[in-house]
Amino acid sequence: MFDGTLGVVAGFECLRVLKEQEVALTHPVWVIGTSEEEGRFSGMIGAQALTGKLTTQQLLSSHDADGYMLSDAMRAQGLEPMAALGAKLPPEQIDCFLELHIEQGPVLDQSGIQIGVVEGIAGVFKWMVKLIGKASHAGTVPMEMRSDAFMGLADFAYQLDRIIAEDGTDTTRITVGKAEIKPGFAHTVAGEVNFTIVARDMDETIMEALELACHKVLSAIARKHQLVFEHERMSWVPPVKCSPDMIQFIRLQADALSLNYQIMPSGAGHDCQVFCDICPTGLIFIPSLNGVSHSQDEWSHWHDVEAGSNLLLHCVRQKAMR
């Protein structure tokens, strides 16, 4: 309910207030809602188009986990894929980029803090992994004679903590969020497993080490369980730092509104990170109840929505009145 929607609706509300109060602006204010931020195809397609980073290769080759092509999905919605290449905003016309979002984690909610001022956004890479074994009867094939693809996945999941301990940091997150077992029968040893790996960290060097570690571990697991290991890198988004000047600016506006805040990293990706090398960029968080997001139980209290929206309004007004 709040993921993404908060920032767009609050942006329109800022425009409404500025118009009603007849604020004399020296800079135009744009509210931008982008598509495909969440990563079904590769992530942040809309933001990449607006910054001129989207490529023809991405438009033609990107596909989702089921093999459905991005270009086909766009055409199904009445869109011409190549037209996205002409969506770039003139960089010289962008003074700054501000984004309001729910935290999507438990830190602010558990600490009772109203606002998160984001200092940087974690990088993320996504793999599609296939482990191929041999489907066989679950009752007749001895355990030591199996090529069980699921055991390969289970072995990898068990080793995630070790990978993070040896090659990661306290900001590292590795998730197996989707898995498919084939043929998927209760009395059949798994002949194939397809699953995703999503890894995040605030340091791109660490991300590279994590990717190498995942490859080494999965290669060893494949040998151990007599499997074939295949993988495809679906996306790679480097970590970014928010503008120090924007961080300080947001802090000053929060102080003026008597809002308590915490400087914090973002483990989730956001459209604003694509703008970080284009213009000064700032990201504001409000608490997520119990840290829940990407769920029907996602919720943020309305007083927190109001606090975050007012902070966004004050930031926009100060920037646009200079």
Residue frames relative to the residue before (quaternion, step in Angstrom):
aa qw qx qy qz dx dy dz
M 1.0000 0.0000 0.0000 0.0000 0.00 0.00 0.00
F 0.7877 0.3201 -0.1507 0.5044 3.59 0.95 -0.88
D 0.5608 0.6315 -0.3837 0.3735 3.59 1.14 -0.61
G 0.8250 0.1069 -0.1152 0.5429 3.57 -0.46 1.20
T 0.6695 0.5151 -0.2998 0.4434 3.56 0.86 -0.98
L 0.6008 0.5976 -0.3583 0.3918 3.58 0.97 -0.88
G 0.7184 0.4716 -0.2710 0.4337 3.57 0.70 -1.06
V 0.6632 0.5021 -0.3102 0.4604 3.58 0.99 -0.80
V 0.6881 0.4714 -0.2882 0.4704 3.60 0.83 -0.98
A 0.6474 0.5053 -0.3212 0.4717 3.60 0.97 -0.82
G 0.6150 0.5489 -0.3444 0.4493 3.58 1.07 -0.68
F 0.6652 0.4801 -0.3002 0.4866 3.57 0.94 -0.86
E 0.6239 0.5350 -0.3368 0.4594 3.58 1.05 -0.72
C 0.6105 0.5385 -0.3453 0.4671 3.58 1.06 -0.71
L 0.6512 0.5090 -0.3161 0.4658 3.59 0.95 -0.85
R 0.6394 0.5334 -0.3284 0.4460 3.56 0.97 -0.86
V 0.6757 0.4929 -0.2942 0.4625 3.58 0.89 -0.96
L 0.6464 0.5227 -0.3227 0.4525 3.59 0.92 -0.87
K 0.6675 0.4881 -0.3005 0.4753 3.57 1.01 -0.79
E 0.6693 0.5073 -0.3068 0.4478 3.59 0.88 -0.93
Q 0.7221 0.4202 -0.2397 0.4945 3.57 1.02 -0.78
E 0.3457 -0.7772 0.4613 0.2524 3.56 1.37 0.04
V 0.1415 0.8101 -0.5457 0.1606 3.53 0.91 1.01
A 0.3495 -0.7374 0.5416 0.2017 3.57 -0.83 1.00
L 0.1202 -0.8270 0.5490 0.0186 3.56 -0.37 1.27
T 0.2845 -0.7424 0.5809 0.1746 3.54 -1.13 0.70
H 0.7374 0.2699 -0.1791 0.5927 3.57 1.32 -0.23
P 0.4639 -0.6565 0.5020 0.3189 3.62 -1.02 0.67
V 0.2575 -0.7434 0.5985 0.1508 3.56 -1.23 0.58
W 0.1178 -0.7887 0.6021 0.0395 3.56 -0.77 1.06
V 0.1934 -0.7217 0.6495 0.1414 3.55 -1.13 0.75
I 0.0922 -0.8211 0.5632 -0.0093 3.56 -0.64 1.16
G 0.0568 -0.7559 0.6513 0.0341 3.54 -0.96 0.94
T 0.1499 -0.8305 0.5339 0.0523 3.58 -0.55 1.13
S 0.4131 -0.7051 0.5293 0.2281 3.54 -1.25 0.54
E 0.8537 0.2115 -0.1337 0.4567 3.55 -1.36 0.42
E 0.2322 0.7667 -0.5561 0.2213 3.55 0.88 0.97
E 0.6791 0.5759 -0.2925 0.3486 3.53 0.97 -0.95
G 0.5512 -0.6895 0.3544 0.3084 3.60 1.18 -0.22
R 0.2477 0.7657 -0.5570 0.2051 3.59 1.04 0.55
F 0.7813 0.2888 -0.1512 0.5323 3.58 0.95 -0.86
S 0.7686 -0.2501 0.1356 0.5730 3.59 0.81 -0.88
G 0.5525 -0.6561 0.3614 0.3656 3.56 1.27 -0.17
M 0.8762 0.0659 -0.0603 0.4736 3.52 -1.13 0.86
I 0.1515 0.8192 -0.5348 0.1417 3.56 1.04 0.78
G 0.6687 0.5152 -0.3054 0.4407 3.59 0.89 -0.93
A 0.6735 0.4869 -0.2934 0.4725 3.57 0.91 -0.92
Q 0.6387 0.5175 -0.3312 0.4633 3.57 1.02 -0.74
A 0.6287 0.5260 -0.3353 0.4644 3.58 1.05 -0.73
L 0.6831 0.5014 -0.2894 0.4452 3.59 0.91 -0.91
T 0.7337 0.3965 -0.2278 0.5025 3.59 1.13 -0.57
G 0.5316 -0.6633 0.3919 0.3519 3.59 1.26 0.11
K 0.5169 0.6633 -0.4017 0.3625 3.58 1.23 0.33
L 0.5355 0.6221 -0.4051 0.4027 3.57 1.25 -0.23
T 0.1972 -0.8059 0.5528 0.0781 3.56 -0.90 0.95
T 0.6361 -0.5109 0.4173 0.4002 3.52 -1.29 0.37
Q 0.6235 0.5579 -0.3339 0.4342 3.57 1.01 -0.83
Q 0.6435 0.5160 -0.3229 0.4641 3.59 0.97 -0.85
L 0.6757 0.5097 -0.2981 0.4414 3.55 0.85 -0.96
L 0.7391 0.4303 -0.2306 0.4641 3.57 0.98 -0.81
S 0.7854 0.3644 -0.1781 0.4676 3.60 1.04 -0.68
S 0.5569 0.6279 -0.4066 0.3608 3.64 1.12 -0.43
H 0.0528 0.7853 -0.6137 0.0624 3.54 -1.01 0.88
D 0.4983 -0.6521 0.4738 0.3194 3.56 -1.20 0.39
A 0.7572 -0.4049 0.2624 0.4403 3.56 -1.32 -0.01
D 0.6935 0.4481 -0.2709 0.4949 3.58 1.21 -0.43
G 0.5963 -0.6066 0.3459 0.3960 3.56 1.30 0.16
Y 0.4673 0.6737 -0.4498 0.3542 3.60 1.26 0.07
M 0.4025 -0.7608 0.4642 0.2091 3.56 -0.69 1.12
L 0.5709 -0.5942 0.4536 0.3395 3.55 -1.11 0.77
S 0.6592 0.5217 -0.3163 0.4397 3.59 0.88 -0.91
D 0.6528 0.4984 -0.3163 0.4749 3.60 1.02 -0.75
A 0.6354 0.5265 -0.3282 0.4597 3.58 1.03 -0.78
M 0.6478 0.5111 -0.3178 0.4670 3.59 1.01 -0.79
R 0.6682 0.4929 -0.3097 0.4632 3.58 0.89 -0.88
A 0.6151 0.5563 -0.3436 0.4406 3.59 1.08 -0.69
Q 0.7028 0.4119 -0.2508 0.5229 3.56 1.24 -0.47
G 0.5950 -0.6089 0.3492 0.3916 3.56 1.24 0.30
L 0.5414 0.6229 -0.3915 0.4069 3.58 1.23 0.40
E 0.3439 -0.6979 0.5852 0.2284 3.55 -1.15 0.64
P 0.4496 -0.7377 0.4228 0.2735 3.63 -0.36 1.18
M 0.7049 0.4855 -0.2908 0.4275 3.60 0.77 -0.97
A 0.5432 0.6237 -0.4031 0.3918 3.60 1.20 -0.37
A 0.5653 0.6128 -0.3818 0.3989 3.59 1.18 -0.50
L 0.5931 0.5854 -0.3637 0.4162 3.58 1.17 -0.51
G 0.7025 0.4478 -0.2633 0.4865 3.58 1.23 -0.37
A 0.4980 0.6922 -0.4001 0.3359 3.58 1.27 0.24
K 0.3997 0.7570 -0.4568 0.2418 3.60 1.25 -0.09
L 0.3420 -0.7131 0.5792 0.1976 3.54 -1.01 0.92
P 0.5195 -0.6272 0.4642 0.3483 3.63 -1.00 0.68
P 0.4386 -0.7312 0.4471 0.2704 3.65 -0.46 1.11
E 0.6512 0.5383 -0.3253 0.4246 3.57 1.01 -0.76
Q 0.6627 0.4933 -0.3058 0.4733 3.59 1.25 -0.27
I 0.6322 0.5170 -0.3346 0.4702 3.59 1.26 -0.03
D 0.2381 -0.7894 0.5545 0.1127 3.56 -0.52 1.20
C 0.7685 -0.1831 0.1416 0.5965 3.58 1.00 -0.83
F 0.2697 -0.7324 0.6011 0.1718 3.54 -1.33 0.25
L 0.0518 -0.7940 0.6056 -0.0107 3.57 -0.81 1.08
E 0.0313 -0.7968 0.6034 0.0006 3.57 -0.98 0.84
L 0.1746 -0.7481 0.6341 0.0885 3.54 -1.06 0.91
H 0.0897 0.8073 -0.5702 0.1230 3.57 -0.80 1.01
I 0.5102 -0.5763 0.5178 0.3733 3.53 -1.27 0.28
E 0.5912 -0.6023 0.3962 0.3616 3.57 -1.11 0.65
Q 0.1989 -0.7988 0.5287 0.2072 3.58 1.01 -0.89
G 0.7007 0.3391 -0.2593 0.5717 3.56 1.22 0.48
P 0.6194 -0.6275 0.3612 0.3034 3.59 -1.27 0.26
V 0.4509 0.7483 -0.4347 0.2184 3.61 1.20 -0.34
L 0.7167 0.4414 -0.2699 0.4676 3.60 0.69 -1.03
D 0.6572 0.5238 -0.3164 0.4400 3.58 0.91 -0.90
Q 0.7113 0.4597 -0.2697 0.4582 3.58 0.85 -0.93
S 0.7175 0.4314 -0.2527 0.4849 3.59 1.11 -0.59
G 0.4411 -0.7224 0.4388 0.3017 3.58 1.26 -0.12
I 0.4547 0.6789 -0.4476 0.3634 3.58 1.19 0.51
Q 0.4775 -0.7293 0.4275 0.2395 3.56 -0.89 1.00
I 0.8273 0.1462 0.0018 0.5424 3.55 0.92 -0.96
G 0.1816 -0.7337 0.6409 0.1338 3.53 -1.16 0.71
V 0.1551 -0.7527 0.6337 0.0885 3.56 -0.86 1.00
V 0.2788 -0.8242 0.4752 0.1308 3.55 -0.28 1.30
E 0.2820 -0.7812 0.5419 0.1280 3.54 -0.89 1.05
G 0.7969 -0.0917 0.0806 0.5917 3.57 1.18 -0.52
I 0.3179 -0.7464 0.5629 0.1579 3.54 -1.26 0.49
A 0.4925 -0.6916 0.4509 0.2753 3.53 -0.80 1.06
G 0.4244 -0.6490 0.5652 0.2814 3.51 -1.22 0.59
V 0.1192 -0.8007 0.5854 0.0445 3.56 -1.18 0.45
F 0.0369 -0.7567 0.6483 0.0764 3.52 -1.17 0.63
K 0.2002 -0.7759 0.5923 0.0840 3.52 -1.19 0.70
W 0.1210 -0.7742 0.6200 0.0397 3.52 -0.98 1.00
M 0.1944 -0.6724 0.6879 0.1920 3.48 -1.39 0.42
V 0.1041 -0.8177 0.5662 0.0003 3.56 -0.67 1.15
K 0.0827 -0.7674 0.6339 0.0483 3.55 -1.09 0.78
L 0.0735 -0.7548 0.6512 0.0284 3.55 -0.94 1.00
I 0.1202 -0.8137 0.5685 0.0193 3.55 -0.64 1.16
G 0.0336 -0.7906 0.6111 -0.0178 3.53 -0.78 1.10
K 0.5469 -0.5728 0.4598 0.4018 3.55 -0.91 -0.93
A 0.3425 -0.7298 0.5569 0.2001 3.56 -0.65 1.14
S 0.1303 0.7905 -0.5835 0.1330 3.57 -0.85 0.98
H 0.6752 -0.5079 0.3528 0.4022 3.55 -1.29 0.30
A 0.4516 -0.7288 0.4545 0.2416 3.57 -0.79 1.06
G 0.7199 0.4549 -0.2606 0.4548 3.57 1.16 -0.41
T 0.7536 0.4305 -0.2092 0.4505 3.56 1.11 -0.60
V 0.6822 0.4615 -0.2928 0.4858 3.60 1.18 -0.42
P 0.4248 -0.7174 0.4867 0.2606 3.63 -0.59 1.09
M 0.6465 -0.5556 0.3613 0.3779 3.57 -1.13 0.68
E 0.7163 0.4643 -0.2654 0.4481 3.59 0.90 -0.91
M 0.6904 0.4610 -0.2803 0.4819 3.61 1.25 -0.18
R 0.5275 0.6592 -0.3930 0.3644 3.57 1.27 0.12
S 0.1879 -0.6887 0.6773 0.1781 3.51 -1.40 0.36
D 0.0260 0.8584 -0.5034 0.0949 3.52 0.49 1.35
A 0.3389 -0.7762 0.4980 0.1865 3.56 -0.35 1.26
F 0.6281 0.5445 -0.3507 0.4314 3.58 1.02 -0.69
M 0.6184 0.5430 -0.3524 0.4455 3.59 1.02 -0.71
G 0.5939 0.5550 -0.3597 0.4581 3.57 1.17 -0.55
L 0.6562 0.4933 -0.3027 0.4842 3.57 0.96 -0.87
A 0.6569 0.5147 -0.3139 0.4527 3.58 0.91 -0.91
D 0.6382 0.5275 -0.3154 0.4637 3.57 1.01 -0.84
F 0.6590 0.5046 -0.3110 0.4630 3.59 0.94 -0.87
A 0.6530 0.5168 -0.3184 0.4530 3.58 0.88 -0.91
Y 0.6351 0.5380 -0.3222 0.4509 3.57 1.04 -0.80
Q 0.7306 0.4494 -0.2379 0.4557 3.59 1.04 -0.73
L 0.4064 0.7358 -0.4674 0.2738 3.62 1.23 -0.01
D 0.6449 0.5224 -0.3314 0.4488 3.59 0.92 -0.84
R 0.6560 0.5037 -0.3152 0.4654 3.59 0.99 -0.78
I 0.6213 0.5405 -0.3408 0.4535 3.59 0.99 -0.81
I 0.6779 0.4831 -0.2912 0.4714 3.57 0.91 -0.92
A 0.6533 0.5226 -0.3195 0.4450 3.59 0.95 -0.86
E 0.7440 0.4202 -0.2228 0.4694 3.59 0.96 -0.86
D 0.8305 0.2231 -0.0757 0.5047 3.59 0.95 -0.81
G 0.6920 0.4912 -0.2760 0.4513 3.60 1.24 -0.19
T 0.3985 -0.6684 0.5664 0.2714 3.52 -1.36 -0.34
D 0.6909 -0.4562 0.3326 0.4515 3.56 -1.26 -0.14
T 0.6628 0.4600 -0.3259 0.4928 3.61 1.24 -0.07
T 0.4726 0.6851 -0.4363 0.3419 3.61 1.26 0.04
R 0.0139 0.7521 -0.6588 0.0105 3.53 -1.11 0.81
I 0.0084 0.7694 -0.6387 0.0062 3.58 -0.94 0.92
T 0.0255 -0.8265 0.5598 -0.0536 3.55 -0.75 1.08
V 0.1710 -0.6963 0.6840 0.1345 3.51 -1.16 0.78
G 0.0534 -0.8736 0.4833 -0.0180 3.55 -0.01 1.31
K 0.7856 0.1630 -0.0903 0.5900 3.57 1.22 -0.36
A 0.0724 0.7928 -0.6004 0.0751 3.56 -0.91 0.92
E 0.0927 -0.7756 0.6234 0.0350 3.53 -1.14 0.76
I 0.1800 -0.7853 0.5884 0.0687 3.55 -0.79 1.09
K 0.0749 -0.7947 0.6021 0.0177 3.56 -0.89 0.98
P 0.5279 -0.1666 -0.8328 0.0014 1.57 -2.00 1.49
G 0.5124 -0.6965 0.3994 0.3048 3.61 1.22 0.00
F 0.4884 0.6354 -0.4509 0.3930 3.58 1.08 0.73
A 0.5890 -0.6275 0.3841 0.3344 3.56 -0.98 0.85
H 0.7753 0.3385 -0.1713 0.5050 3.58 1.00 -0.75
T 0.6250 0.5141 -0.3432 0.4768 3.58 1.18 0.53
V 0.4493 -0.6564 0.5375 0.2801 3.56 -0.97 0.90
A 0.5240 -0.6680 0.4300 0.3070 3.57 -0.87 0.95
G 0.2435 -0.7861 0.5553 0.1201 3.55 -0.78 1.07
E 0.7997 0.0432 -0.0154 0.5987 3.57 1.21 -0.39
V 0.0501 -0.7663 0.6396 0.0326 3.54 -1.12 0.75
N 0.0950 -0.7632 0.6376 0.0444 3.54 -0.97 0.93
F 0.1356 0.8069 -0.5637 0.1127 3.59 -0.78 0.94
T 0.4350 -0.6827 0.5280 0.2566 3.52 -1.31 0.39
I 0.1206 -0.7205 0.6726 0.1182 3.51 -1.32 0.49
V 0.0104 -0.7679 0.6404 -0.0090 3.56 -0.86 1.00
A 0.0183 -0.8095 0.5851 -0.0443 3.57 -0.61 1.17
R 0.0848 -0.8029 0.5900 -0.0062 3.55 -1.05 0.90
D 0.1633 0.7524 -0.6348 0.0659 3.52 -1.26 0.56
M 0.5481 -0.6278 0.4535 0.3161 3.55 -1.29 0.40
D 0.7191 0.3776 -0.2152 0.5422 3.60 1.30 -0.19
E 0.4108 -0.7377 0.4760 0.2460 3.60 -0.64 1.07
T 0.5881 0.5583 -0.3736 0.4505 3.60 1.10 -0.55
I 0.6393 0.5062 -0.3120 0.4875 3.56 1.04 -0.78
M 0.6160 0.5438 -0.3451 0.4536 3.59 0.99 -0.77
E 0.6499 0.5119 -0.3128 0.4667 3.58 0.96 -0.85
A 0.6507 0.5056 -0.3105 0.4738 3.58 1.02 -0.81
L 0.6419 0.5212 -0.3190 0.4632 3.59 1.02 -0.78
E 0.6451 0.5173 -0.3241 0.4596 3.57 0.97 -0.82
L 0.6518 0.5019 -0.3078 0.4780 3.58 0.97 -0.84
A 0.6515 0.5189 -0.3154 0.4548 3.59 0.96 -0.85
C 0.6375 0.5200 -0.3294 0.4633 3.59 0.97 -0.82
H 0.6532 0.5140 -0.3157 0.4577 3.57 0.97 -0.84
K 0.6665 0.5023 -0.3067 0.4576 3.59 0.90 -0.90
V 0.6704 0.5012 -0.3023 0.4561 3.57 0.90 -0.93
L 0.6874 0.4754 -0.2938 0.4638 3.59 0.87 -0.88
S 0.6122 0.5345 -0.3515 0.4649 3.60 1.07 -0.64
A 0.6624 0.4958 -0.2976 0.4763 3.58 0.98 -0.87
I 0.6389 0.5235 -0.3194 0.4644 3.57 1.02 -0.81
A 0.6366 0.5328 -0.3316 0.4483 3.58 0.97 -0.81
R 0.6518 0.4946 -0.3155 0.4807 3.58 0.99 -0.81
K 0.6558 0.5380 -0.3089 0.4302 3.57 0.91 -0.92
H 0.7958 0.3014 -0.1404 0.5062 3.58 0.88 -0.94
Q 0.4527 -0.7089 0.4344 0.3221 3.60 1.29 0.25
L 0.4039 0.7023 -0.4677 0.3533 3.53 0.83 1.10
V 0.3754 -0.6446 0.6004 0.2882 3.51 -1.37 0.18
F 0.1757 -0.7956 0.5765 0.0624 3.57 -0.82 1.05
E 0.0486 0.7742 -0.6279 0.0625 3.57 -0.81 1.07
H 0.0381 0.8041 -0.5930 0.0143 3.58 -1.09 0.61
E 0.1457 -0.7538 0.6338 0.0947 3.53 -1.32 0.45
R 0.3358 -0.7072 0.5799 0.2255 3.55 -0.91 0.92
M 0.2613 -0.7994 0.5279 0.1181 3.56 -0.54 1.22
S 0.8009 -0.0975 0.0891 0.5840 3.58 1.03 -0.71
W 0.0646 -0.7543 0.6518 0.0442 3.51 -1.33 0.46
V 0.0223 0.7891 -0.6104 0.0648 3.57 -0.53 1.20
P 0.3379 -0.7713 0.4981 0.2069 3.63 -0.49 1.11
P 0.5495 -0.5898 0.4620 0.3697 3.60 -1.19 0.44
V 0.1417 -0.7853 0.5974 0.0796 3.56 -1.20 0.50
K 0.3461 -0.6908 0.5924 0.2282 3.53 -1.33 0.41
C 0.4150 -0.6734 0.5459 0.2762 3.56 -1.01 0.78
S 0.6350 -0.5570 0.3828 0.3742 3.55 -1.20 0.58
P 0.4699 -0.6809 0.4783 0.2946 3.65 -0.74 0.98
D 0.6380 0.5257 -0.3322 0.4540 3.58 1.01 -0.76
M 0.6646 0.4878 -0.3066 0.4758 3.59 1.01 -0.77
I 0.5994 0.5487 -0.3584 0.4596 3.58 1.05 -0.70
Q 0.6815 0.4772 -0.2831 0.4773 3.57 0.88 -0.96
F 0.6289 0.5411 -0.3292 0.4509 3.60 1.01 -0.80
I 0.6687 0.4857 -0.3009 0.4758 3.60 0.90 -0.91
R 0.6204 0.5413 -0.3392 0.4549 3.59 1.01 -0.76
L 0.6598 0.5096 -0.3107 0.4565 3.59 0.92 -0.87
Q 0.6617 0.4891 -0.3103 0.4760 3.59 0.98 -0.78
A 0.6281 0.5210 -0.3348 0.4712 3.59 1.05 -0.71
D 0.6304 0.5233 -0.3264 0.4714 3.58 1.02 -0.80
A 0.6538 0.5266 -0.3137 0.4435 3.58 0.96 -0.86
L 0.7163 0.4057 -0.2344 0.5171 3.58 1.17 -0.61
S 0.4135 -0.7303 0.4424 0.3162 3.59 1.35 0.08
L 0.3741 0.7006 -0.5073 0.3345 3.56 1.00 0.90
N 0.3274 -0.7176 0.5651 0.2417 3.58 -0.93 0.80
Y 0.0581 -0.8183 0.5707 -0.0360 3.55 -1.01 0.84
Q 0.2185 -0.7431 0.6181 0.1345 3.51 -1.38 0.31
I 0.3652 -0.6801 0.5869 0.2442 3.56 -1.04 0.82
M 0.1179 0.8219 -0.5358 0.1530 3.59 -0.62 1.07
P 0.4676 -0.6354 0.5205 0.3267 3.57 -1.25 0.36
S 0.3286 -0.6940 0.5902 0.2491 3.54 -1.32 0.20
G 0.2940 -0.7639 0.5504 0.1647 3.54 -0.75 1.04
A 0.6704 0.4528 -0.2844 0.5145 3.57 1.24 -0.42
G 0.4869 -0.6589 0.4915 0.2954 3.53 -1.17 0.57
H 0.0768 -0.7911 0.6065 0.0203 3.56 -1.17 0.63
D 0.6448 -0.5484 0.3722 0.3807 3.55 -1.17 0.62
C 0.6150 0.5901 -0.3641 0.3756 3.58 0.98 -0.78
Q 0.5951 0.5921 -0.3833 0.3853 3.61 1.08 -0.55
V 0.6038 0.5569 -0.3553 0.4461 3.57 1.18 -0.51
F 0.6845 0.4802 -0.2720 0.4764 3.58 1.21 -0.53
C 0.4608 0.7408 -0.4249 0.2414 3.60 1.22 -0.33
D 0.7311 0.3780 -0.2462 0.5118 3.61 1.06 -0.59
I 0.5920 0.5587 -0.3555 0.4594 3.57 1.33 0.13
C 0.7943 -0.0776 0.1246 0.5895 3.56 0.97 -0.92
P 0.6434 -0.4749 0.3950 0.4521 3.63 -1.24 0.18
T 0.0907 -0.8284 0.5519 -0.0293 3.55 -0.78 1.09
G 0.0381 -0.7974 0.6023 0.0004 3.55 -1.03 0.87
L 0.1266 -0.7851 0.6050 0.0394 3.55 -1.12 0.77
I 0.1383 -0.7955 0.5896 0.0199 3.55 -0.81 1.13
F 0.1675 -0.7811 0.5959 0.0818 3.57 -0.95 0.93
I 0.1209 -0.7105 0.6777 0.1461 3.51 -1.36 0.44
P 0.6467 -0.5620 0.3384 0.3892 3.62 -1.13 0.51
S 0.2552 -0.7015 0.6435 0.1692 3.51 -1.30 0.61
L 0.4804 -0.6915 0.4535 0.2922 3.58 -0.66 1.08
N 0.8460 -0.0184 -0.0610 0.5294 3.56 -0.71 1.19
G 0.5706 -0.6347 0.3673 0.3697 3.58 1.22 0.35
V 0.4675 0.7104 -0.4195 0.3176 3.58 1.28 0.21
S 0.1550 0.7525 -0.6314 0.1051 3.55 -1.00 0.91
H 0.7616 0.2811 -0.2718 0.5168 3.57 -1.29 0.38
S 0.6279 0.4651 -0.3234 0.5337 3.54 1.05 0.88
Q 0.5691 -0.5896 0.4424 0.3645 3.57 -1.18 0.50
D 0.6355 0.5206 -0.3273 0.4669 3.60 1.27 -0.25
E 0.3727 0.7338 -0.4870 0.2924 3.60 1.27 0.08
W 0.1719 0.7875 -0.5725 0.1499 3.57 -0.86 0.99
S 0.0499 -0.7421 0.6661 0.0556 3.51 -1.26 0.62
H 0.5075 -0.6597 0.4577 0.3127 3.57 -0.92 0.89
W 0.5700 -0.6333 0.4045 0.3323 3.54 -1.04 0.79
H 0.6147 0.5321 -0.3722 0.4477 3.60 1.06 -0.54
D 0.6361 0.4974 -0.3328 0.4870 3.59 1.15 -0.52
V 0.5993 0.5423 -0.3470 0.4757 3.57 1.10 -0.71
E 0.6586 0.5087 -0.3032 0.4643 3.57 0.96 -0.89
A 0.6575 0.5131 -0.3157 0.4524 3.59 0.90 -0.90
G 0.6848 0.4834 -0.2868 0.4638 3.58 0.88 -0.92
S 0.6568 0.5106 -0.3090 0.4609 3.57 1.00 -0.82
N 0.6455 0.5090 -0.3198 0.4711 3.59 1.02 -0.77
L 0.6290 0.5180 -0.3334 0.4742 3.56 1.05 -0.74
L 0.6345 0.5171 -0.3251 0.4736 3.58 0.97 -0.84
L 0.6455 0.5304 -0.3181 0.4482 3.59 0.93 -0.91
H 0.6823 0.4827 -0.2957 0.4626 3.59 0.85 -0.94
C 0.6322 0.5212 -0.3328 0.4669 3.58 1.03 -0.74
V 0.6706 0.4977 -0.2978 0.4626 3.57 0.88 -0.97
R 0.6661 0.5126 -0.3143 0.4413 3.57 0.87 -0.93
Q 0.6695 0.4979 -0.3090 0.4565 3.58 0.89 -0.88
K 0.6755 0.4926 -0.2974 0.4610 3.57 0.97 -0.84
A 0.7413 0.4412 -0.2305 0.4502 3.58 0.94 -0.90
M 0.6652 0.5014 -0.3050 0.4616 3.61 1.24 -0.23
R 0.4597 0.7131 -0.4506 0.2777 3.60 1.20 -0.17
